[in-house]
Amino acid sequence: MCQQHQDGQHILCPQCDLLVALPRLATGEKACCPRCHTTLTTRWSSPRQRPTAWALAALFMLLLANLFPFISMNVKGVSSEIALIEIPEVMFSQDYASLGFFFILFVQLVPAFCLVSVLLLINHVRMDLRLARFLARMLFLVKGWGMAEIFLAGVLVSFVKLIAYGDIGVGASFVPWCLFCVLQLRTFQCVDRRWLWDDIEPMPEVRRPLKVGTTGLRQGLRSCACCTAILPVDQLVCPRCHSKGYARRRNSLQWTLALLFTSIILYLPANILPIMVTDLLGDKMPSTIIAGVILLWNEGSYPVAMVIFIASIMVPTLKMLAIGWLCWDANGHGRGDSERMHKIYEVVEFVGRWSMIDVFVIAVLSALVRMGALMSIYPAMGALMFALVVIITMVAAMSFDPRLSWDRTPEPAHEELTEHGK
């Protein structure tokens, strides 16, 4: 593996395709695109030791969080408690294997895989170069699908819903899980994509003159979406990470629109069908998303009702509208306000995962509230429909190429082409 990290190189902005000359960065500084202000690279102090310490601590907390009871509930002398590992088991036993799979994948496996990959890559663990490339590609591909902190928010919301029925307690693994959420976020924050790839293999040489302040497309260049290497536009396979790419994502608008229409079709039954069924003393009460919001509001839990309403109703709706607007503008029908479209795209990317909070609330309630004839809660078909809506809209946002919004915008003529700050 290469251990040389050179300053003063060039990079194509992954959001607007502007060629930027990277300045020499002091420790703790970052370089931003002067056109769209996207962070291009960051120079961290102790780039190996800090992520290693955070990742090891996070994995240890994850282990502790799975060994002991997570939360408990007591209703009129009848007690129930669950461990994290039991939540997907309940989903599988109740014929909702898909929800159990989503929990295992997004809450446990993806964060754990990313943490282990970080440890292996930044510490130069002896491995085949092909394996190192694979781990680095997968790390940045799946990192955004980790939802440990969203699950934690869902647990807190479920506390508010259950407190009206009985006494809620936290187990020995609750605090380790909270620490795990913080530590894994800190680990990923300290790992810079460009630095990590330079550490694995040198940047391929660009054998043509580079014009700073001009887009790569106008120079016959493209950026590798995986490792940030600058390549000729007709070179489909990156020689460094061996991933295949194009100057612009192929059929980006078609894929995005197809996924958007699919999510709209699923969104209707997701709101009409019950997302869970409460069995209280033999009386089964189905509940939809909006019915749950109304119930919380009527019970005086206004902040929680607003959180569920925003995350489960407003965010998916506004996200689908925003994706449609982005496609409309990128297709040449908008006003060409690329800066505004870029901000909308960033918001869409950030908030998309948080709509899963209601699905995780149902997972917690279904696993914890199993008290026979006294009280039980089961997931319903609406929960699966809603989870699919969230996942499909996330994929739709990822399939959209934000550079399409900038292709119709004139390039900056008289502004500083490198910007950095603490």
PASE-112930 format. One record per residue (C-alpha): residue number from 1; residue in three letters; x, y, z. Coordinates in steps of 0.1 Angstrom, whole numbers, plus 5000, padded with zeros to 4 digits. Layout:
BEGIN
+-----+-----+------+------+------+
:   i :  aa :   c1 :   c2 :   c3 :
+-----+-----+------+------+------+
: NUM : ALA :    X :    Y :    Z :
...
+-----+-----+------+------+------+
END
This chain:
BEGIN
+-----+-----+------+------+------+
:   i :  aa :   c1 :   c2 :   c3 :
+-----+-----+------+------+------+
:   1 : MET : 5000 : 5000 : 5000 :
:   2 : CYS : 5011 : 5035 : 4993 :
:   3 : GLN : 5019 : 5058 : 5022 :
:   4 : GLN : 5025 : 5090 : 5004 :
:   5 : HIS : 5000 : 5119 : 5008 :
:   6 : GLN : 5007 : 5149 : 4986 :
:   7 : ASP : 4991 : 5183 : 4989 :
:   8 : GLY : 4985 : 5207 : 4960 :
:   9 : GLN : 4970 : 5181 : 4937 :
:  10 : HIS : 4938 : 5185 : 4917 :
:  11 : ILE : 4903 : 5172 : 4922 :
:  12 : LEU : 4871 : 5172 : 4902 :
:  13 : CYS : 4842 : 5182 : 4925 :
:  14 : PRO : 4818 : 5153 : 4927 :
:  15 : GLN : 4788 : 5176 : 4929 :
:  16 : CYS : 4794 : 5202 : 4902 :
:  17 : ASP : 4824 : 5188 : 4882 :
:  18 : LEU : 4845 : 5219 : 4886 :
:  19 : LEU : 4883 : 5212 : 4885 :
:  20 : VAL : 4898 : 5226 : 4917 :
:  21 : ALA : 4935 : 5229 : 4927 :
:  22 : LEU : 4938 : 5216 : 4963 :
:  23 : PRO : 4957 : 5240 : 4986 :
:  24 : ARG : 4982 : 5228 : 5012 :
:  25 : LEU : 4961 : 5221 : 5042 :
:  26 : ALA : 4971 : 5225 : 5078 :
:  27 : THR : 4959 : 5199 : 5104 :
:  28 : GLY : 4922 : 5204 : 5110 :
:  29 : GLU : 4915 : 5223 : 5078 :
:  30 : LYS : 4893 : 5213 : 5048 :
:  31 : ALA : 4892 : 5222 : 5012 :
:  32 : CYS : 4858 : 5232 : 4997 :
:  33 : CYS : 4846 : 5237 : 4961 :
:  34 : PRO : 4844 : 5274 : 4954 :
:  35 : ARG : 4814 : 5268 : 4932 :
:  36 : CYS : 4790 : 5246 : 4952 :
:  37 : HIS : 4809 : 5247 : 4986 :
:  38 : THR : 4810 : 5209 : 4988 :
:  39 : THR : 4838 : 5196 : 5011 :
:  40 : LEU : 4864 : 5180 : 4989 :
:  41 : THR : 4889 : 5167 : 5014 :
:  42 : THR : 4899 : 5171 : 5050 :
:  43 : ARG : 4932 : 5168 : 5067 :
:  44 : TRP : 4928 : 5152 : 5101 :
:  45 : SER : 4953 : 5151 : 5129 :
:  46 : SER : 4965 : 5115 : 5137 :
:  47 : PRO : 4946 : 5101 : 5107 :
:  48 : ARG : 4954 : 5065 : 5117 :
:  49 : GLN : 4953 : 5066 : 5155 :
:  50 : ARG : 4920 : 5085 : 5159 :
:  51 : PRO : 4898 : 5064 : 5136 :
:  52 : THR : 4914 : 5033 : 5151 :
:  53 : ALA : 4906 : 5043 : 5186 :
:  54 : TRP : 4870 : 5053 : 5178 :
:  55 : ALA : 4864 : 5022 : 5157 :
:  56 : LEU : 4877 : 4998 : 5184 :
:  57 : ALA : 4856 : 5015 : 5211 :
:  58 : ALA : 4825 : 5014 : 5188 :
:  59 : LEU : 4829 : 4977 : 5181 :
:  60 : PHE : 4834 : 4970 : 5218 :
:  61 : MET : 4802 : 4989 : 5226 :
:  62 : LEU : 4783 : 4970 : 5198 :
:  63 : LEU : 4794 : 4937 : 5214 :
:  64 : LEU : 4782 : 4948 : 5249 :
:  65 : ALA : 4749 : 4961 : 5234 :
:  66 : ASN : 4741 : 4927 : 5220 :
:  67 : LEU : 4751 : 4907 : 5252 :
:  68 : PHE : 4726 : 4921 : 5277 :
:  69 : PRO : 4689 : 4930 : 5279 :
:  70 : PHE : 4681 : 4963 : 5261 :
:  71 : ILE : 4648 : 4975 : 5274 :
:  72 : SER : 4620 : 4961 : 5296 :
:  73 : MET : 4583 : 4968 : 5303 :
:  74 : ASN : 4560 : 4960 : 5332 :
:  75 : VAL : 4522 : 4961 : 5328 :
:  76 : LYS : 4502 : 4952 : 5359 :
:  77 : GLY : 4528 : 4928 : 5372 :
:  78 : VAL : 4535 : 4912 : 5338 :
:  79 : SER : 4570 : 4918 : 5327 :
:  80 : SER : 4587 : 4916 : 5293 :
:  81 : GLU : 4623 : 4924 : 5283 :
:  82 : ILE : 4642 : 4921 : 5251 :
:  83 : ALA : 4678 : 4921 : 5239 :
:  84 : LEU : 4688 : 4937 : 5206 :
:  85 : ILE : 4695 : 4903 : 5190 :
:  86 : GLU : 4659 : 4893 : 5198 :
:  87 : ILE : 4642 : 4920 : 5178 :
:  88 : PRO : 4648 : 4904 : 5143 :
:  89 : GLU : 4639 : 4870 : 5158 :
:  90 : VAL : 4605 : 4883 : 5167 :
:  91 : MET : 4601 : 4897 : 5132 :
:  92 : PHE : 4610 : 4864 : 5116 :
:  93 : SER : 4586 : 4845 : 5140 :
:  94 : GLN : 4557 : 4867 : 5131 :
:  95 : ASP : 4562 : 4862 : 5093 :
:  96 : TYR : 4577 : 4896 : 5087 :
:  97 : ALA : 4611 : 4883 : 5078 :
:  98 : SER : 4617 : 4914 : 5055 :
:  99 : LEU : 4615 : 4938 : 5085 :
: 100 : GLY : 4638 : 4915 : 5105 :
: 101 : PHE : 4662 : 4915 : 5076 :
: 102 : PHE : 4661 : 4953 : 5073 :
: 103 : PHE : 4669 : 4956 : 5110 :
: 104 : ILE : 4699 : 4932 : 5109 :
: 105 : LEU : 4713 : 4948 : 5077 :
: 106 : PHE : 4709 : 4985 : 5084 :
: 107 : VAL : 4712 : 4986 : 5122 :
: 108 : GLN : 4738 : 4959 : 5129 :
: 109 : LEU : 4757 : 4945 : 5098 :
: 110 : VAL : 4763 : 4977 : 5078 :
: 111 : PRO : 4778 : 4997 : 5107 :
: 112 : ALA : 4799 : 4967 : 5119 :
: 113 : PHE : 4812 : 4960 : 5084 :
: 114 : CYS : 4822 : 4996 : 5079 :
: 115 : LEU : 4840 : 4998 : 5112 :
: 116 : VAL : 4859 : 4966 : 5105 :
: 117 : SER : 4868 : 4979 : 5070 :
: 118 : VAL : 4881 : 5011 : 5085 :
: 119 : LEU : 4903 : 4992 : 5109 :
: 120 : LEU : 4918 : 4969 : 5083 :
: 121 : LEU : 4924 : 4997 : 5057 :
: 122 : ILE : 4939 : 5025 : 5077 :
: 123 : ASN : 4962 : 5002 : 5097 :
: 124 : HIS : 4977 : 4985 : 5067 :
: 125 : VAL : 4967 : 4950 : 5077 :
: 126 : ARG : 4984 : 4926 : 5053 :
: 127 : MET : 4959 : 4916 : 5026 :
: 128 : ASP : 4957 : 4912 : 4989 :
: 129 : LEU : 4954 : 4945 : 4970 :
: 130 : ARG : 4922 : 4933 : 4953 :
: 131 : LEU : 4906 : 4927 : 4988 :
: 132 : ALA : 4917 : 4962 : 4999 :
: 133 : ARG : 4901 : 4978 : 4968 :
: 134 : PHE : 4869 : 4958 : 4974 :
: 135 : LEU : 4867 : 4968 : 5011 :
: 136 : ALA : 4873 : 5005 : 5002 :
: 137 : ARG : 4847 : 5004 : 4975 :
: 138 : MET : 4821 : 4988 : 4997 :
: 139 : LEU : 4829 : 5011 : 5027 :
: 140 : PHE : 4819 : 5042 : 5008 :
: 141 : LEU : 4791 : 5025 : 4990 :
: 142 : VAL : 4772 : 5012 : 5020 :
: 143 : LYS : 4783 : 5037 : 5047 :
: 144 : GLY : 4752 : 5058 : 5041 :
: 145 : TRP : 4729 : 5029 : 5048 :
: 146 : GLY : 4739 : 5025 : 5084 :
: 147 : MET : 4709 : 5035 : 5106 :
: 148 : ALA : 4720 : 5028 : 5142 :
: 149 : GLU : 4713 : 5064 : 5154 :
: 150 : ILE : 4679 : 5063 : 5136 :
: 151 : PHE : 4670 : 5031 : 5155 :
: 152 : LEU : 4680 : 5048 : 5187 :
: 153 : ALA : 4656 : 5077 : 5180 :
: 154 : GLY : 4629 : 5051 : 5173 :
: 155 : VAL : 4635 : 5035 : 5207 :
: 156 : LEU : 4631 : 5068 : 5224 :
: 157 : VAL : 4598 : 5074 : 5205 :
: 158 : SER : 4586 : 5040 : 5215 :
: 159 : PHE : 4592 : 5048 : 5252 :
: 160 : VAL : 4567 : 5077 : 5249 :
: 161 : LYS : 4542 : 5054 : 5232 :
: 162 : LEU : 4545 : 5027 : 5259 :
: 163 : ILE : 4547 : 5048 : 5290 :
: 164 : ALA : 4509 : 5051 : 5290 :
: 165 : TYR : 4505 : 5013 : 5293 :
: 166 : GLY : 4531 : 5005 : 5320 :
: 167 : ASP : 4566 : 5011 : 5334 :
: 168 : ILE : 4595 : 5012 : 5310 :
: 169 : GLY : 4630 : 5004 : 5319 :
: 170 : VAL : 4664 : 5003 : 5302 :
: 171 : GLY : 4687 : 4973 : 5304 :
: 172 : ALA : 4725 : 4970 : 5307 :
: 173 : SER : 4730 : 4973 : 5270 :
: 174 : PHE : 4711 : 5006 : 5264 :
: 175 : VAL : 4740 : 5029 : 5274 :
: 176 : PRO : 4765 : 5009 : 5253 :
: 177 : TRP : 4742 : 5012 : 5223 :
: 178 : CYS : 4740 : 5050 : 5228 :
: 179 : LEU : 4778 : 5051 : 5230 :
: 180 : PHE : 4781 : 5029 : 5199 :
: 181 : CYS : 4760 : 5054 : 5179 :
: 182 : VAL : 4782 : 5083 : 5188 :
: 183 : LEU : 4815 : 5065 : 5184 :
: 184 : GLN : 4807 : 5050 : 5149 :
: 185 : LEU : 4796 : 5084 : 5136 :
: 186 : ARG : 4828 : 5099 : 5149 :
: 187 : THR : 4848 : 5071 : 5132 :
: 188 : PHE : 4833 : 5078 : 5098 :
: 189 : GLN : 4838 : 5115 : 5103 :
: 190 : CYS : 4875 : 5111 : 5107 :
: 191 : VAL : 4880 : 5090 : 5076 :
: 192 : ASP : 4886 : 5110 : 5044 :
: 193 : ARG : 4879 : 5093 : 5011 :
: 194 : ARG : 4907 : 5108 : 4992 :
: 195 : TRP : 4933 : 5102 : 5019 :
: 196 : LEU : 4922 : 5066 : 5023 :
: 197 : TRP : 4925 : 5058 : 4986 :
: 198 : ASP : 4959 : 5076 : 4984 :
: 199 : ASP : 4970 : 5053 : 5012 :
: 200 : ILE : 4959 : 5022 : 4993 :
: 201 : GLU : 4973 : 5031 : 4959 :
: 202 : PRO : 4988 : 5062 : 4942 :
: 203 : MET : 4966 : 5085 : 4921 :
: 204 : PRO : 4968 : 5076 : 4884 :
: 205 : GLU : 4988 : 5103 : 4865 :
: 206 : VAL : 4968 : 5127 : 4843 :
: 207 : ARG : 4987 : 5130 : 4810 :
: 208 : ARG : 4971 : 5162 : 4797 :
: 209 : PRO : 4971 : 5199 : 4807 :
: 210 : LEU : 4945 : 5207 : 4834 :
: 211 : LYS : 4926 : 5239 : 4834 :
: 212 : VAL : 4915 : 5249 : 4869 :
: 213 : GLY : 4881 : 5265 : 4871 :
: 214 : THR : 4867 : 5246 : 4842 :
: 215 : THR : 4844 : 5215 : 4844 :
: 216 : GLY : 4859 : 5181 : 4837 :
: 217 : LEU : 4834 : 5175 : 4810 :
: 218 : ARG : 4846 : 5204 : 4789 :
: 219 : GLN : 4882 : 5192 : 4793 :
: 220 : GLY : 4874 : 5156 : 4783 :
: 221 : LEU : 4878 : 5144 : 4819 :
: 222 : ARG : 4857 : 5126 : 4844 :
: 223 : SER : 4860 : 5119 : 4881 :
: 224 : CYS : 4859 : 5084 : 4895 :
: 225 : ALA : 4829 : 5084 : 4918 :
: 226 : CYS : 4846 : 5058 : 4940 :
: 227 : CYS : 4882 : 5070 : 4946 :
: 228 : THR : 4881 : 5106 : 4932 :
: 229 : ALA : 4908 : 5099 : 4905 :
: 230 : ILE : 4908 : 5122 : 4875 :
: 231 : LEU : 4904 : 5101 : 4843 :
: 232 : PRO : 4899 : 5107 : 4806 :
: 233 : VAL : 4862 : 5107 : 4798 :
: 234 : ASP : 4865 : 5077 : 4775 :
: 235 : GLN : 4883 : 5055 : 4801 :
: 236 : LEU : 4855 : 5035 : 4816 :
: 237 : VAL : 4874 : 5015 : 4842 :
: 238 : CYS : 4894 : 5033 : 4869 :
: 239 : PRO : 4930 : 5019 : 4870 :
: 240 : ARG : 4932 : 5025 : 4908 :
: 241 : CYS : 4899 : 5012 : 4922 :
: 242 : HIS : 4888 : 4992 : 4891 :
: 243 : SER : 4853 : 5005 : 4893 :
: 244 : LYS : 4834 : 5013 : 4862 :
: 245 : GLY : 4820 : 5048 : 4856 :
: 246 : TYR : 4811 : 5075 : 4831 :
: 247 : ALA : 4813 : 5113 : 4828 :
: 248 : ARG : 4777 : 5113 : 4839 :
: 249 : ARG : 4757 : 5085 : 4855 :
: 250 : ARG : 4741 : 5066 : 4826 :
: 251 : ASN : 4703 : 5071 : 4823 :
: 252 : SER : 4704 : 5090 : 4856 :
: 253 : LEU : 4671 : 5108 : 4851 :
: 254 : GLN : 4653 : 5077 : 4837 :
: 255 : TRP : 4663 : 5056 : 4867 :
: 256 : THR : 4655 : 5083 : 4892 :
: 257 : LEU : 4621 : 5089 : 4877 :
: 258 : ALA : 4613 : 5052 : 4875 :
: 259 : LEU : 4622 : 5047 : 4912 :
: 260 : LEU : 4603 : 5079 : 4921 :
: 261 : PHE : 4571 : 5067 : 4904 :
: 262 : THR : 4575 : 5033 : 4921 :
: 263 : SER : 4578 : 5049 : 4956 :
: 264 : ILE : 4547 : 5071 : 4949 :
: 265 : ILE : 4527 : 5039 : 4940 :
: 266 : LEU : 4538 : 5023 : 4972 :
: 267 : TYR : 4532 : 5054 : 4993 :
: 268 : LEU : 4495 : 5052 : 4990 :
: 269 : PRO : 4490 : 5017 : 5005 :
: 270 : ALA : 4517 : 5026 : 5031 :
: 271 : ASN : 4495 : 5053 : 5045 :
: 272 : ILE : 4461 : 5035 : 5040 :
: 273 : LEU : 4471 : 5000 : 5054 :
: 274 : PRO : 4477 : 4995 : 5091 :
: 275 : ILE : 4514 : 4996 : 5101 :
: 276 : MET : 4508 : 4977 : 5133 :
: 277 : VAL : 4480 : 4959 : 5153 :
: 278 : THR : 4476 : 4963 : 5190 :
: 279 : ASP : 4459 : 4933 : 5207 :
: 280 : LEU : 4446 : 4946 : 5241 :
: 281 : LEU : 4427 : 4920 : 5261 :
: 282 : GLY : 4415 : 4903 : 5229 :
: 283 : ASP : 4405 : 4936 : 5212 :
: 284 : LYS : 4426 : 4940 : 5181 :
: 285 : MET : 4431 : 4977 : 5171 :
: 286 : PRO : 4449 : 4983 : 5137 :
: 287 : SER : 4467 : 5016 : 5135 :
: 288 : THR : 4479 : 5036 : 5105 :
: 289 : ILE : 4507 : 5062 : 5105 :
: 290 : ILE : 4484 : 5092 : 5106 :
: 291 : ALA : 4462 : 5075 : 5133 :
: 292 : GLY : 4493 : 5070 : 5154 :
: 293 : VAL : 4502 : 5107 : 5151 :
: 294 : ILE : 4466 : 5118 : 5160 :
: 295 : LEU : 4467 : 5094 : 5190 :
: 296 : LEU : 4499 : 5109 : 5203 :
: 297 : TRP : 4487 : 5144 : 5198 :
: 298 : ASN : 4454 : 5137 : 5217 :
: 299 : GLU : 4474 : 5122 : 5245 :
: 300 : GLY : 4494 : 5154 : 5249 :
: 301 : SER : 4527 : 5140 : 5235 :
: 302 : TYR : 4530 : 5169 : 5211 :
: 303 : PRO : 4568 : 5168 : 5205 :
: 304 : VAL : 4568 : 5131 : 5197 :
: 305 : ALA : 4536 : 5135 : 5175 :
: 306 : MET : 4555 : 5162 : 5156 :
: 307 : VAL : 4586 : 5140 : 5152 :
: 308 : ILE : 4566 : 5111 : 5137 :
: 309 : PHE : 4545 : 5135 : 5115 :
: 310 : ILE : 4576 : 5152 : 5101 :
: 311 : ALA : 4596 : 5120 : 5097 :
: 312 : SER : 4569 : 5097 : 5084 :
: 313 : ILE : 4545 : 5121 : 5066 :
: 314 : MET : 4562 : 5154 : 5057 :
: 315 : VAL : 4597 : 5141 : 5049 :
: 316 : PRO : 4587 : 5113 : 5024 :
: 317 : THR : 4562 : 5136 : 5007 :
: 318 : LEU : 4586 : 5165 : 5004 :
: 319 : LYS : 4614 : 5142 : 4994 :
: 320 : MET : 4594 : 5128 : 4965 :
: 321 : LEU : 4584 : 5163 : 4954 :
: 322 : ALA : 4620 : 5174 : 4957 :
: 323 : ILE : 4633 : 5145 : 4936 :
: 324 : GLY : 4607 : 5153 : 4909 :
: 325 : TRP : 4617 : 5189 : 4909 :
: 326 : LEU : 4654 : 5180 : 4906 :
: 327 : CYS : 4647 : 5158 : 4876 :
: 328 : TRP : 4625 : 5186 : 4860 :
: 329 : ASP : 4653 : 5212 : 4865 :
: 330 : ALA : 4681 : 5188 : 4853 :
: 331 : ASN : 4660 : 5181 : 4821 :
: 332 : GLY : 4661 : 5218 : 4811 :
: 333 : HIS : 4627 : 5229 : 4823 :
: 334 : GLY : 4637 : 5248 : 4854 :
: 335 : ARG : 4652 : 5283 : 4859 :
: 336 : GLY : 4687 : 5270 : 4860 :
: 337 : ASP : 4692 : 5280 : 4896 :
: 338 : SER : 4719 : 5254 : 4903 :
: 339 : GLU : 4728 : 5266 : 4937 :
: 340 : ARG : 4693 : 5262 : 4949 :
: 341 : MET : 4690 : 5228 : 4933 :
: 342 : HIS : 4723 : 5218 : 4950 :
: 343 : LYS : 4709 : 5227 : 4984 :
: 344 : ILE : 4677 : 5208 : 4978 :
: 345 : TYR : 4698 : 5178 : 4967 :
: 346 : GLU : 4719 : 5179 : 4999 :
: 347 : VAL : 4688 : 5181 : 5021 :
: 348 : VAL : 4672 : 5152 : 5002 :
: 349 : GLU : 4703 : 5131 : 5008 :
: 350 : PHE : 4705 : 5139 : 5045 :
: 351 : VAL : 4669 : 5135 : 5056 :
: 352 : GLY : 4660 : 5104 : 5035 :
: 353 : ARG : 4671 : 5078 : 5061 :
: 354 : TRP : 4653 : 5094 : 5090 :
: 355 : SER : 4619 : 5083 : 5076 :
: 356 : MET : 4628 : 5048 : 5088 :
: 357 : ILE : 4622 : 5059 : 5124 :
: 358 : ASP : 4586 : 5047 : 5124 :
: 359 : VAL : 4596 : 5013 : 5111 :
: 360 : PHE : 4621 : 5009 : 5139 :
: 361 : VAL : 4594 : 5020 : 5164 :
: 362 : ILE : 4572 : 4992 : 5152 :
: 363 : ALA : 4601 : 4967 : 5155 :
: 364 : VAL : 4607 : 4977 : 5191 :
: 365 : LEU : 4571 : 4976 : 5201 :
: 366 : SER : 4565 : 4943 : 5184 :
: 367 : ALA : 4595 : 4927 : 5201 :
: 368 : LEU : 4589 : 4941 : 5235 :
: 369 : VAL : 4551 : 4940 : 5239 :
: 370 : ARG : 4544 : 4903 : 5239 :
: 371 : MET : 4523 : 4896 : 5270 :
: 372 : GLY : 4499 : 4870 : 5257 :
: 373 : ALA : 4462 : 4878 : 5262 :
: 374 : LEU : 4470 : 4909 : 5282 :
: 375 : MET : 4486 : 4929 : 5255 :
: 376 : SER : 4506 : 4923 : 5223 :
: 377 : ILE : 4517 : 4944 : 5193 :
: 378 : TYR : 4523 : 4930 : 5158 :
: 379 : PRO : 4536 : 4946 : 5126 :
: 380 : ALA : 4512 : 4949 : 5097 :
: 381 : MET : 4516 : 4952 : 5059 :
: 382 : GLY : 4517 : 4990 : 5060 :
: 383 : ALA : 4550 : 4989 : 5078 :
: 384 : LEU : 4566 : 4968 : 5050 :
: 385 : MET : 4551 : 4992 : 5023 :
: 386 : PHE : 4565 : 5022 : 5042 :
: 387 : ALA : 4600 : 5007 : 5046 :
: 388 : LEU : 4601 : 5000 : 5008 :
: 389 : VAL : 4590 : 5036 : 5001 :
: 390 : VAL : 4619 : 5049 : 5023 :
: 391 : ILE : 4645 : 5025 : 5007 :
: 392 : ILE : 4633 : 5032 : 4971 :
: 393 : THR : 4634 : 5070 : 4976 :
: 394 : MET : 4669 : 5067 : 4990 :
: 395 : VAL : 4680 : 5047 : 4959 :
: 396 : ALA : 4663 : 5073 : 4937 :
: 397 : ALA : 4683 : 5101 : 4953 :
: 398 : MET : 4715 : 5081 : 4949 :
: 399 : SER : 4708 : 5074 : 4912 :
: 400 : PHE : 4703 : 5112 : 4905 :
: 401 : ASP : 4735 : 5128 : 4892 :
: 402 : PRO : 4737 : 5163 : 4908 :
: 403 : ARG : 4762 : 5175 : 4882 :
: 404 : LEU : 4733 : 5176 : 4857 :
: 405 : SER : 4719 : 5206 : 4875 :
: 406 : TRP : 4753 : 5224 : 4870 :
: 407 : ASP : 4759 : 5216 : 4834 :
: 408 : ARG : 4737 : 5245 : 4822 :
: 409 : THR : 4753 : 5270 : 4846 :
: 410 : PRO : 4782 : 5293 : 4834 :
: 411 : GLU : 4815 : 5285 : 4850 :
: 412 : PRO : 4829 : 5310 : 4876 :
: 413 : ALA : 4851 : 5336 : 4859 :
: 414 : HIS : 4867 : 5357 : 4887 :
: 415 : GLU : 4866 : 5340 : 4920 :
: 416 : GLU : 4891 : 5322 : 4942 :
: 417 : LEU : 4894 : 5286 : 4930 :
: 418 : THR : 4905 : 5272 : 4963 :
: 419 : GLU : 4889 : 5277 : 4996 :
: 420 : HIS : 4897 : 5262 : 5029 :
: 421 : GLY : 4890 : 5269 : 5066 :
: 422 : LYS : 4889 : 5253 : 5100 :
+-----+-----+------+------+------+
END
